[in-house]
């Protein structure tokens, strides 16, 4: 890898690592590895310990992070980037979030895993289970926000803000994943694979953005 492309190495490695984790989880689910037994045990535990108040809170979290919720938040971010005249980041957001959501739909149809089944379900969905769309969408959206803040950190205060944003993003994604398991529509392996999938796609999009911005700079210098 040449000197002009070494700055892309972290993103490439991150994408490969996330893809490897996703592949391992997918293979474990396909082969019926022990994680699938843990899937069932956790699903049964959540279902047995559900309470009215917690269920309402989890329904609110899952509703906010539905496809329309994620797309609405992305639209607000897109409008902000447009007003700030950041076309590169605007295109990156469009590729990252809607693109990641489409990738998730493709994966669901590849694996076609049935969702958990309950006699008295808290929530009923007819789509496939693996990987979790809500969790993947939250991963790419909040991950994009963290990447944007980190890329524009120009001081120690900004670096602290980026660290806080990263912690908040991790907490938000974990909460979304928990809501999907609690509501009985996903297994543990579904949400873990979704996080890996989201990180992989985010790394690909951020690496593409870095390559595009570097190319534009070099073209400008060569003009």
C-alpha positions as a Markdown table, in Angstrom:
| # | Residue | x | y | z |
|---|---|---|---|---|
| 1 | Unk | 0.0 | 0.0 | 0.0 |
| 2 | Unk | 1.5 | 3.3 | -1.1 |
| 3 | Unk | 2.0 | 6.4 | 1.0 |
| 4 | Unk | -1.0 | 8.0 | -0.6 |
| 5 | Unk | -3.3 | 5.2 | 0.6 |
| 6 | Unk | -1.9 | 4.4 | 4.0 |
| 7 | Unk | -4.5 | 6.7 | 5.7 |
| 8 | Unk | -7.1 | 4.2 | 4.4 |
| 9 | Unk | -5.5 | 1.3 | 6.2 |
| 10 | Unk | -7.4 | 1.7 | 9.6 |
| 11 | Unk | -10.8 | 1.8 | 7.8 |
| 12 | Unk | -9.9 | -1.2 | 5.6 |
| 13 | Unk | -8.8 | -3.2 | 8.7 |
| 14 | Unk | -11.9 | -2.2 | 10.6 |
| 15 | Unk | -14.1 | -3.3 | 7.8 |
| 16 | Unk | -12.3 | -6.7 | 7.5 |
| 17 | Unk | -12.5 | -7.3 | 11.2 |
| 18 | Unk | -16.2 | -6.5 | 11.4 |
| 19 | Unk | -16.9 | -8.7 | 8.4 |
| 20 | Unk | -15.0 | -11.5 | 10.0 |
| 21 | Unk | -17.0 | -11.2 | 13.2 |
| 22 | Unk | -20.2 | -11.1 | 11.2 |
| 23 | Unk | -19.2 | -14.2 | 9.2 |
| 24 | Unk | -18.3 | -16.1 | 12.4 |
| 25 | Unk | -21.7 | -15.3 | 14.0 |
| 26 | Unk | -23.5 | -16.2 | 10.8 |
| 27 | Unk | -21.7 | -19.5 | 10.6 |
| 28 | Unk | -22.4 | -20.3 | 14.2 |
| 29 | Unk | -26.1 | -19.6 | 13.7 |
| 30 | Unk | -26.2 | -21.7 | 10.5 |
| 31 | Unk | -24.4 | -24.6 | 12.1 |
| 32 | Unk | -26.4 | -24.6 | 15.4 |
| 33 | Unk | -23.4 | -23.7 | 17.6 |
| 34 | Unk | -23.8 | -23.2 | 21.3 |
| 35 | Unk | -24.7 | -19.5 | 20.8 |
| 36 | Unk | -28.0 | -20.6 | 19.4 |
| 37 | Unk | -28.8 | -22.4 | 22.7 |
| 38 | Unk | -27.9 | -19.1 | 24.5 |
| 39 | Unk | -30.2 | -17.3 | 22.1 |
| 40 | Unk | -33.2 | -19.4 | 23.2 |
| 41 | Unk | -32.4 | -19.2 | 26.9 |
| 42 | Unk | -32.1 | -15.5 | 26.8 |
| 43 | Unk | -35.2 | -15.1 | 24.8 |
| 44 | Unk | -37.2 | -17.2 | 27.2 |
| 45 | Unk | -35.8 | -15.3 | 30.2 |
| 46 | Unk | -36.8 | -11.9 | 28.8 |
| 47 | Unk | -40.2 | -13.2 | 27.9 |
| 48 | Unk | -40.8 | -14.6 | 31.4 |
| 49 | Unk | -39.7 | -11.4 | 33.1 |
| 50 | Unk | -41.5 | -8.9 | 31.0 |
| 51 | Unk | -43.4 | -6.1 | 32.9 |
| 52 | Unk | -45.9 | -3.6 | 31.7 |
| 53 | Unk | -43.7 | -0.5 | 32.4 |
| 54 | Unk | -40.6 | -1.9 | 30.8 |
| 55 | Unk | -42.5 | -3.1 | 27.8 |
| 56 | Unk | -43.8 | 0.4 | 27.2 |
| 57 | Unk | -40.3 | 1.8 | 27.4 |
| 58 | Unk | -38.9 | -0.8 | 25.1 |
| 59 | Unk | -41.7 | -0.3 | 22.6 |
| 60 | Unk | -40.9 | 3.5 | 22.6 |
| 61 | Unk | -37.2 | 2.8 | 22.0 |
| 62 | Unk | -37.9 | 0.4 | 19.2 |
| 63 | Unk | -40.5 | 2.8 | 17.6 |
| 64 | Unk | -38.0 | 5.7 | 17.6 |
| 65 | Unk | -35.5 | 3.4 | 15.9 |
| 66 | Unk | -37.9 | 2.0 | 13.3 |
| 67 | Unk | -37.1 | 2.5 | 9.6 |
| 68 | Unk | -39.1 | 5.7 | 9.6 |
| 69 | Unk | -37.5 | 7.0 | 12.8 |
| 70 | Unk | -34.0 | 6.3 | 11.5 |
| 71 | Unk | -34.7 | 7.9 | 8.1 |
| 72 | Unk | -36.3 | 10.9 | 9.8 |
| 73 | Unk | -33.2 | 11.5 | 11.9 |
| 74 | Unk | -31.1 | 11.0 | 8.9 |
| 75 | Unk | -33.2 | 13.5 | 6.9 |
| 76 | Unk | -32.6 | 16.1 | 9.7 |
| 77 | Unk | -28.9 | 15.4 | 9.6 |
| 78 | Unk | -28.9 | 15.7 | 5.8 |
| 79 | Unk | -30.6 | 19.0 | 5.9 |
| 80 | Unk | -28.1 | 20.3 | 8.4 |
| 81 | Unk | -25.2 | 19.1 | 6.3 |
| 82 | Unk | -26.8 | 20.7 | 3.2 |
| 83 | Unk | -27.1 | 24.1 | 5.0 |
| 84 | Unk | -23.5 | 23.8 | 6.2 |
| 85 | Unk | -22.4 | 23.1 | 2.6 |
| 86 | Unk | -20.8 | 19.8 | 3.3 |
| 87 | Unk | -21.7 | 17.8 | 0.2 |
| 88 | Unk | -19.1 | 15.1 | 0.8 |
| 89 | Unk | -20.5 | 14.3 | 4.3 |
| 90 | Unk | -24.0 | 14.6 | 3.0 |
| 91 | Unk | -23.4 | 11.9 | 0.3 |
| 92 | Unk | -21.6 | 9.8 | 2.9 |
| 93 | Unk | -24.6 | 10.0 | 5.2 |
| 94 | Unk | -26.9 | 8.9 | 2.4 |
| 95 | Unk | -24.7 | 6.0 | 1.6 |
| 96 | Unk | -24.1 | 5.0 | 5.2 |
| 97 | Unk | -27.6 | 5.0 | 6.6 |
| 98 | Unk | -30.1 | 4.2 | 3.8 |
| 99 | Unk | -27.4 | 2.1 | 2.2 |
| 100 | Unk | -26.8 | 0.2 | 5.4 |
| 101 | Unk | -30.6 | -0.4 | 5.8 |
| 102 | Unk | -30.8 | -1.9 | 2.3 |
| 103 | Unk | -27.8 | -4.1 | 3.0 |
| 104 | Unk | -29.6 | -5.4 | 6.1 |
| 105 | Unk | -32.7 | -6.3 | 4.0 |
| 106 | Unk | -30.4 | -8.2 | 1.6 |
| 107 | Unk | -28.8 | -10.1 | 4.4 |
| 108 | Unk | -32.2 | -11.0 | 5.9 |
| 109 | Unk | -33.3 | -12.6 | 2.6 |
| 110 | Unk | -30.0 | -14.4 | 2.3 |
| 111 | Unk | -30.2 | -16.1 | 5.8 |
| 112 | Unk | -34.0 | -16.2 | 6.1 |
| 113 | Unk | -33.9 | -17.0 | 9.9 |
| 114 | Unk | -37.3 | -17.2 | 11.5 |
| 115 | Unk | -38.0 | -14.9 | 14.4 |
| 116 | Unk | -38.6 | -16.2 | 18.0 |
| 117 | Unk | -42.1 | -17.6 | 18.4 |
| 118 | Unk | -44.4 | -17.0 | 21.4 |
| 119 | Unk | -47.9 | -18.1 | 22.3 |
| 120 | Unk | -48.5 | -14.6 | 23.7 |
| 121 | Unk | -46.1 | -12.3 | 21.9 |
| 122 | Unk | -45.3 | -8.7 | 23.0 |
| 123 | Unk | -44.7 | -7.8 | 19.3 |
| 124 | Unk | -45.4 | -9.7 | 16.1 |
| 125 | Unk | -43.4 | -9.3 | 12.9 |
| 126 | Unk | -43.6 | -11.4 | 9.7 |
| 127 | Unk | -40.1 | -10.5 | 8.4 |
| 128 | Unk | -36.9 | -12.4 | 8.9 |
| 129 | Unk | -34.8 | -12.2 | 12.1 |
| 130 | Unk | -31.1 | -12.3 | 11.2 |
| 131 | Unk | -29.6 | -9.7 | 11.4 |
| 132 | Unk | -31.5 | -7.1 | 13.4 |
| 133 | Unk | -32.5 | -4.2 | 11.2 |
| 134 | Unk | -33.1 | -1.8 | 14.1 |
| 135 | Unk | -29.7 | -2.6 | 15.6 |
| 136 | Unk | -27.9 | -2.3 | 12.4 |
| 137 | Unk | -29.6 | 1.0 | 11.5 |
| 138 | Unk | -28.8 | 2.5 | 14.9 |
| 139 | Unk | -25.2 | 1.4 | 14.6 |
| 140 | Unk | -24.6 | 3.1 | 11.2 |
| 141 | Unk | -26.5 | 6.3 | 12.2 |
| 142 | Unk | -24.9 | 6.9 | 15.6 |
| 143 | Unk | -21.6 | 5.6 | 14.3 |
| 144 | Unk | -21.7 | 8.2 | 11.5 |
| 145 | Unk | -22.4 | 10.9 | 14.1 |
| 146 | Unk | -19.3 | 9.8 | 16.1 |
| 147 | Unk | -17.2 | 9.7 | 13.0 |
| 148 | Unk | -18.3 | 13.2 | 12.0 |
| 149 | Unk | -17.6 | 14.7 | 15.4 |
| 150 | Unk | -14.2 | 12.9 | 15.6 |
| 151 | Unk | -13.2 | 14.1 | 12.1 |
| 152 | Unk | -13.9 | 17.7 | 13.0 |
| 153 | Unk | -12.2 | 17.6 | 16.5 |
| 154 | Unk | -9.7 | 20.4 | 16.5 |
| 155 | Unk | -9.0 | 20.8 | 20.2 |
| 156 | Unk | -8.9 | 18.9 | 23.4 |
| 157 | Unk | -12.5 | 19.9 | 24.2 |
| 158 | Unk | -13.6 | 18.6 | 20.8 |
| 159 | Unk | -11.8 | 15.3 | 21.5 |
| 160 | Unk | -13.6 | 15.0 | 24.8 |
| 161 | Unk | -16.9 | 15.7 | 23.0 |
| 162 | Unk | -16.1 | 12.9 | 20.5 |
| 163 | Unk | -15.3 | 10.5 | 23.3 |
| 164 | Unk | -18.6 | 11.3 | 25.1 |
| 165 | Unk | -20.4 | 10.9 | 21.7 |
| 166 | Unk | -18.8 | 7.5 | 21.3 |
| 167 | Unk | -19.9 | 6.4 | 24.7 |
| 168 | Unk | -23.4 | 7.7 | 24.1 |
| 169 | Unk | -23.6 | 5.9 | 20.8 |
| 170 | Unk | -22.5 | 2.6 | 22.3 |
| 171 | Unk | -25.2 | 3.0 | 25.0 |
| 172 | Unk | -27.9 | 3.9 | 22.5 |
| 173 | Unk | -27.0 | 0.9 | 20.2 |
| 174 | Unk | -27.0 | -1.4 | 23.2 |
| 175 | Unk | -30.4 | -0.1 | 24.3 |
| 176 | Unk | -31.9 | -0.7 | 20.9 |
| 177 | Unk | -30.5 | -4.2 | 20.8 |
| 178 | Unk | -31.8 | -4.9 | 24.3 |
| 179 | Unk | -35.3 | -3.6 | 23.2 |
| 180 | Unk | -35.4 | -6.0 | 20.3 |
| 181 | Unk | -34.5 | -9.0 | 22.5 |
| 182 | Unk | -36.8 | -8.0 | 25.3 |
| 183 | Unk | -39.7 | -7.6 | 22.9 |
| 184 | Unk | -39.1 | -11.2 | 21.6 |
| 185 | Unk | -38.5 | -10.3 | 18.0 |
| 186 | Unk | -34.7 | -11.0 | 17.9 |
| 187 | Unk | -32.1 | -13.4 | 19.4 |
| 188 | Unk | -28.8 | -12.3 | 20.9 |
| 189 | Unk | -26.9 | -13.5 | 17.8 |
| 190 | Unk | -29.2 | -11.4 | 15.6 |
| 191 | Unk | -28.3 | -8.1 | 17.4 |
| 192 | Unk | -24.6 | -9.0 | 17.7 |
| 193 | Unk | -24.4 | -9.8 | 14.0 |
| 194 | Unk | -26.2 | -6.5 | 13.3 |
| 195 | Unk | -23.6 | -4.5 | 15.2 |
| 196 | Unk | -20.9 | -6.2 | 13.2 |
| 197 | Unk | -22.7 | -5.6 | 10.0 |
| 198 | Unk | -23.2 | -2.0 | 10.8 |
| 199 | Unk | -19.6 | -1.4 | 11.8 |
| 200 | Unk | -18.5 | -3.1 | 8.6 |
| 201 | Unk | -20.6 | -0.9 | 6.4 |
| 202 | Unk | -19.8 | 2.2 | 8.4 |
| 203 | Unk | -16.0 | 1.5 | 8.0 |
| 204 | Unk | -16.5 | 1.0 | 4.2 |
| 205 | Unk | -18.4 | 4.2 | 3.8 |
| 206 | Unk | -16.0 | 6.3 | 5.9 |
| 207 | Unk | -13.0 | 4.8 | 4.1 |
| 208 | Unk | -14.6 | 5.6 | 0.8 |
| 209 | Unk | -15.2 | 9.2 | 2.0 |
| 210 | Unk | -11.6 | 9.5 | 3.1 |
| 211 | Unk | -10.4 | 8.2 | -0.3 |
| 212 | Unk | -12.7 | 10.6 | -2.2 |
| 213 | Unk | -11.6 | 13.6 | -0.1 |
| 214 | Unk | -8.0 | 12.8 | -0.6 |
| 215 | Unk | -8.5 | 12.3 | -4.4 |
| 216 | Unk | -10.2 | 15.7 | -4.6 |
| 217 | Unk | -7.3 | 17.4 | -2.8 |
| 218 | Unk | -4.8 | 15.8 | -5.0 |
| 219 | Unk | -6.7 | 16.8 | -8.1 |
| 220 | Unk | -6.9 | 20.3 | -6.9 |
| 221 | Unk | -3.2 | 20.4 | -6.3 |
| 222 | Unk | -2.5 | 19.0 | -9.7 |
| 223 | Unk | -4.7 | 21.4 | -11.5 |
